[in-house]
């Protein structure tokens, strides 16, 4: 879609929706209001326009055209403003309330849709505020959306980094050095012996884990923590406006407002959940930290009793290497494109699907960049063979101004049309892995491979979901549940047989790669095709290393999230210093005190989760870990590829999407209330 058409197209789409709302308001009297004549038309138009909106929204993440990205941002602003305008309408609210009061006998998805729609209005002030207060509330909400867009735009467009001498990068693997931009003679001085380390996850991690120079690690850590200063004030403004709006509606805090629609229904539930995990994790985390300190003290003239934050990743890697975990060699067995194909084979086997890669000429008008590939997905189960499932897009490689990191982006939700025919989903696996170099293909470290499988799990949820409406399709569900399927799938990336089956040494991808390997390794036998035991066994064993410390990191994020969104009074919110709160939690719970407060940064400036829908929801990752451990250990641990188990899971969890009460659905599937004991046992 040309950039100049993006905003006008969005306005046409939104106008179509408003016309339906106007027609319902004009033709239905309160006394006649029922699900069929009020709610059903609203469902139908929402279903119809969702895919068109999703295409426009996707452009801000991945379009190579800056004008298209900016137009997408503007279009989404119009969409949110239109949504706000709809929820100001008293005429529609009264009709929805009349339907709710009628208490018709509805199926579970229709009943949940009615409840959800009713909350859209009451959470916008209807039945709680007068008209002036409602307008104030919605004006603030639009202001929050403007600030969120600005914050995320700053994150997406950040191209900052540091120039470092090659000597400073001693220890960084050659494949990472090859990715860094090489300096040239310039007005700023001679940089031909320097490399530019960008503030991306891949670049920063490479330095933090491998640079032998502690001063280099500190330099990169401190600079990375202090990036995006323009987002510091934006973050604080967002917090204040959220707090004001929640209190206006009668909630005790923004967290209380947000949790009303979550599996965890209250701040007390979340606080108790996090406290229980902290009490268990801290003692185990201290034991793990001591192992790291023992390793670090071997490098020091005088022993230290604490770990500075810039040394953690480096010494954690060394402890892992004591187990003989050779991450660089392991990465050679996970070339990007081959690994994606192997992962699709896993889902083809488990979910009984068939993936067909489409010819680029067939999809040339349906993609936004030449990097994109498209698969048609078909059902292969007995009784369903040949049924179409949907489309999977992959956009895997890093580009300037593209979204950094890995995510699943829905392009079209599935739903039932008015005539009963199904519209099938389309979903995108969008990542930002380093591009191949001239001498080697893109290789995935185990952590990157796990992240890829996690996001692909969201894509599978998107594909096999079978809801009637787009509102509950796939992982359109509360954040304390939508991560559960993908977190559960991460177990496959720590299972020996699964890892072996997904592996393939990169030299088997191309004869040119094999030739280059032998040139670099003269006289050695060609590497085996599949990951050998001597690499696999230490890797699988390493999962238990520093695992409590990893969960403590997640706990620190969750504690910070609740601390800034569950403030007891607005005055305290005004006086809140988010950077101080963030750093205090990170140092206390991660057990990584910063020896110099001047080296503390403002990490909340790059915490996009809390401005992109996960506000008062970061605990969800821990909650998902608890639920996922329960599902895995009670369903898949004995046979991860049991088609019977996967069929039960597909029908009992995945197909429902968010159309049922999530806790009821989970308890029905498990046969018991989920328990944290399975996660704690796995540590």
HUBEL-V988544 format. One record per backbone hydrogen bond with DSSP energy under -1.0 kcal/mol. NH is the residue of the N-H (numbers start at 1). CO is the residue of the C=O. If there is no record, write none. Layout:
BEGIN
NH_CO ; NH_CO
END
This chain:
BEGIN
5_2 ; 6_3 ; 9_5 ; 10_6 ; 11_7 ; 12_8 ; 13_9 ; 14_10 ; 15_11 ; 16_12 ; 17_13 ; 18_14 ; 19_15 ; 20_16 ; 21_17 ; 22_18 ; 23_19 ; 24_20 ; 25_21 ; 26_22 ; 27_23 ; 28_24 ; 32_29 ; 38_34 ; 40_35 ; 43_39 ; 44_40 ; 45_41 ; 46_42 ; 47_43 ; 48_44 ; 49_45 ; 50_46 ; 53_49 ; 54_50 ; 55_51 ; 56_52 ; 57_53 ; 58_54 ; 61_58 ; 62_58 ; 63_59 ; 69_65 ; 70_66 ; 71_67 ; 72_68 ; 73_69 ; 74_70 ; 75_71 ; 76_72 ; 77_73 ; 78_74 ; 79_75 ; 80_76 ; 81_77 ; 82_78 ; 83_79 ; 84_80 ; 85_81 ; 86_82 ; 87_83 ; 89_86 ; 93_89 ; 94_90 ; 95_91 ; 96_92 ; 97_93 ; 98_94 ; 99_95 ; 100_96 ; 101_97 ; 102_98 ; 103_100 ; 111_107 ; 112_108 ; 113_109 ; 114_110 ; 115_111 ; 116_112 ; 117_113 ; 118_114 ; 119_115 ; 120_116 ; 121_117 ; 122_118 ; 123_119 ; 124_121 ; 125_122 ; 126_121 ; 128_125 ; 129_125 ; 134_130 ; 135_131 ; 136_132 ; 137_133 ; 138_134 ; 139_135 ; 140_136 ; 141_137 ; 142_138 ; 143_139 ; 144_140 ; 145_141 ; 146_142 ; 147_143 ; 148_144 ; 149_145 ; 150_146 ; 151_147 ; 152_148 ; 153_149 ; 154_150 ; 155_151 ; 156_152 ; 157_153 ; 162_197 ; 164_195 ; 166_193 ; 170_167 ; 172_169 ; 177_173 ; 178_174 ; 180_176 ; 183_194 ; 186_189 ; 189_186 ; 194_191 ; 195_164 ; 196_181 ; 197_162 ; 199_160 ; 200_198 ; 204_200 ; 205_201 ; 206_202 ; 207_203 ; 208_204 ; 209_205 ; 210_206 ; 211_207 ; 212_170 ; 217_213 ; 218_214 ; 219_215 ; 220_216 ; 221_217 ; 222_218 ; 223_219 ; 224_220 ; 225_221 ; 226_222 ; 227_224 ; 231_228 ; 232_229 ; 235_231 ; 236_232 ; 237_233 ; 238_234 ; 239_235 ; 240_236 ; 241_237 ; 242_238 ; 243_239 ; 244_240 ; 245_241 ; 246_242 ; 247_243 ; 248_244 ; 249_245 ; 251_246 ; 255_565 ; 257_253 ; 258_254 ; 259_255 ; 261_258 ; 262_259 ; 270_266 ; 271_267 ; 272_268 ; 273_269 ; 274_270 ; 275_271 ; 276_272 ; 277_273 ; 278_274 ; 279_275 ; 280_276 ; 281_277 ; 282_278 ; 285_281 ; 286_282 ; 287_283 ; 288_284 ; 289_285 ; 290_286 ; 291_287 ; 292_288 ; 293_289 ; 294_290 ; 295_291 ; 296_292 ; 297_293 ; 299_296 ; 311_308 ; 315_311 ; 316_312 ; 317_313 ; 318_314 ; 319_315 ; 320_316 ; 321_317 ; 322_318 ; 323_320 ; 324_321 ; 325_320 ; 327_325 ; 330_326 ; 331_327 ; 333_330 ; 334_331 ; 336_442 ; 339_335 ; 340_336 ; 341_337 ; 342_338 ; 343_339 ; 344_340 ; 345_341 ; 346_342 ; 347_343 ; 348_344 ; 349_345 ; 350_346 ; 351_347 ; 354_378 ; 356_376 ; 358_374 ; 362_359 ; 366_363 ; 372_369 ; 373_394 ; 375_392 ; 376_356 ; 377_390 ; 378_354 ; 379_387 ; 380_352 ; 384_381 ; 386_379 ; 387_384 ; 389_377 ; 390_377 ; 391_425 ; 392_375 ; 393_427 ; 394_373 ; 395_429 ; 398_433 ; 402_399 ; 403_61 ; 407_430 ; 409_428 ; 411_426 ; 412_426 ; 415_423 ; 416_468 ; 417_421 ; 420_417 ; 423_415 ; 426_412 ; 427_391 ; 428_409 ; 429_393 ; 430_407 ; 431_395 ; 433_396 ; 437_440 ; 444_334 ; 449_445 ; 450_446 ; 451_447 ; 452_448 ; 453_449 ; 454_450 ; 455_451 ; 456_452 ; 457_453 ; 458_454 ; 459_455 ; 460_456 ; 461_457 ; 462_458 ; 463_459 ; 464_460 ; 465_461 ; 466_655 ; 473_470 ; 476_473 ; 477_475 ; 481_478 ; 482_478 ; 484_481 ; 487_483 ; 488_484 ; 489_485 ; 491_488 ; 492_489 ; 493_490 ; 494_491 ; 495_492 ; 499_495 ; 500_496 ; 501_497 ; 502_498 ; 504_333 ; 505_529 ; 506_332 ; 508_505 ; 509_506 ; 514_510 ; 515_511 ; 516_512 ; 517_513 ; 518_514 ; 519_515 ; 520_516 ; 521_517 ; 524_521 ; 535_532 ; 536_532 ; 537_533 ; 539_535 ; 540_536 ; 541_537 ; 542_538 ; 543_540 ; 544_541 ; 545_542 ; 550_546 ; 551_547 ; 552_548 ; 553_549 ; 554_550 ; 555_551 ; 556_552 ; 557_553 ; 558_554 ; 559_555 ; 560_556 ; 561_557 ; 562_558 ; 563_559 ; 564_560 ; 565_561 ; 566_562 ; 573_569 ; 574_570 ; 575_571 ; 581_577 ; 582_578 ; 583_579 ; 584_580 ; 585_581 ; 586_582 ; 587_583 ; 588_584 ; 589_585 ; 590_586 ; 599_596 ; 600_597 ; 602_225 ; 605_602 ; 606_603 ; 607_604 ; 610_607 ; 611_608 ; 612_609 ; 614_609 ; 617_614 ; 620_617 ; 621_618 ; 623_619 ; 624_620 ; 625_621 ; 626_622 ; 627_623 ; 628_624 ; 629_625 ; 630_626 ; 631_627 ; 632_628 ; 633_629 ; 634_630 ; 635_631 ; 636_632 ; 637_632 ; 642_639 ; 646_642 ; 647_643 ; 648_644 ; 649_645 ; 650_646 ; 651_647 ; 652_648 ; 653_649 ; 654_649 ; 655_650 ; 657_654 ; 658_472 ; 659_656 ; 665_661 ; 666_662 ; 667_663 ; 668_664 ; 669_665 ; 670_666 ; 671_667 ; 680_676 ; 681_677 ; 682_678
END
